């Protein structure tokens, strides 16, 4: 993938985008396909999954058998080898020393951002998710409805390739014909669980994932996505033909050299580069958005991490898509006489209302899965999941917490890792090997992914003293889950125990009796959003529904920062849909001379 150096920067661009992940990649794609000249700044290194992905290596071939380490929390082969909850030279702080009030901040720091790491679960927010305050009086409503965003969910699903099914369930939107690829078949263990938890009233359906289960329709989709734009259609058709269908042989978290899964580096950026309208500059750490005399954004000041030099690139429009907390950090560091408290912060809401997904996990062992005949259970993570099913009970106030969760679970004879394949008890010799063979594939794990309601105690600001290697003030996090999240996590544990028992399994350990013991730390699920929420009232929000900052209309935020809520649906698909929607509006505003 051709890149530029800082010496090759043009005098000015139409748009500068900070960040190359889901929001940045989608923004670059949408703009360049429409003839807009774009500079993309990436704080991390260049990365090419076509040449760097460990497609067939087993954990046994990795150092230390590929176990998790502090600098490789998801194992040796994980694509985000330069990222994690701790990044060298880039600290962050927490205002509290109490574990329950600490936030874990994940940074990817490589081209493509978190799209190289994520689980690729691609669920649409439903109508309730865009209007949560109207439903239960908590949090805030989004300044748009599901119907406003649905056409962009359609576009993103067709562009990146999402498999799944339509089930007609409450607040779990179906996709129009032609948007989804066929889902892979459920495994034996998944079918067994579906059968036995039905007695609990719990649905199990195919999950939606951004992975090509079949080749894309390169003959027809480009015209649907780019009507009246034959050049864009041709570029996209060629890009789609270069992607192969998944052959279910490598964990998606490693990356994908055949482009079967969605990564910004293989799906968004190659066609954007093919237009000739995109320059990419890696190792460019954004420090601040610069302004002209009228208070409009006119560029980005960044540090070249190789030379240490500070450079300013110029543009007509600036888009922040650096991840929600990083975008908030850039705004807070962009201080001036006009914006002494940080750029676009007249409402005082920059850095506020940060959220993560509520997470809890519980596992067990199922005797019925022991000694199964050896068979192929390769695939793409979980093929099925449990969508939230208790809307009516929750609406009636029967649960004690206001928002729901979905359940992901794993079964089967997956690739063994150290400490995973065998029984909990220690041993050695012939009997130990026999226990390993008998129990391998009989373990099951459940994970809940639930909605967090924004609260005034969860926010980030600038640490008054700590700076990173390049002298940029770092973020300080303030964090607290409300009783709604704690009770939700406890409900997860209780439900998982019921499900394990319903299939005749044995719960591993004891389910928590206190939600504070069940819930994962803030940031642990790596789904943080908020920090620059959108709204209809500029006094209570940072951006409008088009991701434009109220105070600086030619400054957009196209990542998770504008999210008003964090539904139980993973945020990436919505980030892309909103970024495409915002860029379509931006293009029209630029054409009309309004920006």
Secondary structure as GFF3:
##gff-version 3
##sequence-region A 1 595
A	DSSP	three_ten_helix	6	8	.	.	.	ID=ss1
A	DSSP	beta_strand	13	18	.	.	.	ID=ss2
A	DSSP	alpha_helix	22	32	.	.	.	ID=ss3
A	DSSP	beta_strand	38	41	.	.	.	ID=ss4
A	DSSP	alpha_helix	49	52	.	.	.	ID=ss5
A	DSSP	three_ten_helix	59	61	.	.	.	ID=ss6
A	DSSP	three_ten_helix	63	66	.	.	.	ID=ss7
A	DSSP	beta_strand	93	94	.	.	.	ID=ss8
A	DSSP	three_ten_helix	99	101	.	.	.	ID=ss9
A	DSSP	three_ten_helix	113	116	.	.	.	ID=ss10
A	DSSP	alpha_helix	127	130	.	.	.	ID=ss11
A	DSSP	alpha_helix	132	136	.	.	.	ID=ss12
A	DSSP	alpha_helix	146	160	.	.	.	ID=ss13
A	DSSP	beta_strand	162	163	.	.	.	ID=ss14
A	DSSP	beta_strand	180	181	.	.	.	ID=ss15
A	DSSP	alpha_helix	188	197	.	.	.	ID=ss16
A	DSSP	three_ten_helix	198	200	.	.	.	ID=ss17
A	DSSP	beta_strand	205	206	.	.	.	ID=ss18
A	DSSP	alpha_helix	221	225	.	.	.	ID=ss19
A	DSSP	alpha_helix	230	241	.	.	.	ID=ss20
A	DSSP	three_ten_helix	252	254	.	.	.	ID=ss21
A	DSSP	pi_helix	264	268	.	.	.	ID=ss22
A	DSSP	alpha_helix	269	274	.	.	.	ID=ss23
A	DSSP	beta_strand	278	281	.	.	.	ID=ss24
A	DSSP	beta_strand	284	291	.	.	.	ID=ss25
A	DSSP	beta_strand	297	304	.	.	.	ID=ss26
A	DSSP	beta_strand	310	320	.	.	.	ID=ss27
A	DSSP	alpha_helix	324	333	.	.	.	ID=ss28
A	DSSP	beta_strand	358	366	.	.	.	ID=ss29
A	DSSP	three_ten_helix	367	369	.	.	.	ID=ss30
A	DSSP	beta_strand	384	386	.	.	.	ID=ss31
A	DSSP	alpha_helix	391	395	.	.	.	ID=ss32
A	DSSP	beta_strand	405	410	.	.	.	ID=ss33
A	DSSP	alpha_helix	429	439	.	.	.	ID=ss34
A	DSSP	beta_strand	443	450	.	.	.	ID=ss35
A	DSSP	beta_strand	459	467	.	.	.	ID=ss36
A	DSSP	beta_strand	473	478	.	.	.	ID=ss37
A	DSSP	alpha_helix	483	502	.	.	.	ID=ss38
A	DSSP	beta_strand	505	507	.	.	.	ID=ss39
A	DSSP	alpha_helix	515	518	.	.	.	ID=ss40
A	DSSP	beta_strand	555	557	.	.	.	ID=ss41
A	DSSP	three_ten_helix	560	562	.	.	.	ID=ss42
A	DSSP	alpha_helix	572	591	.	.	.	ID=ss43
###
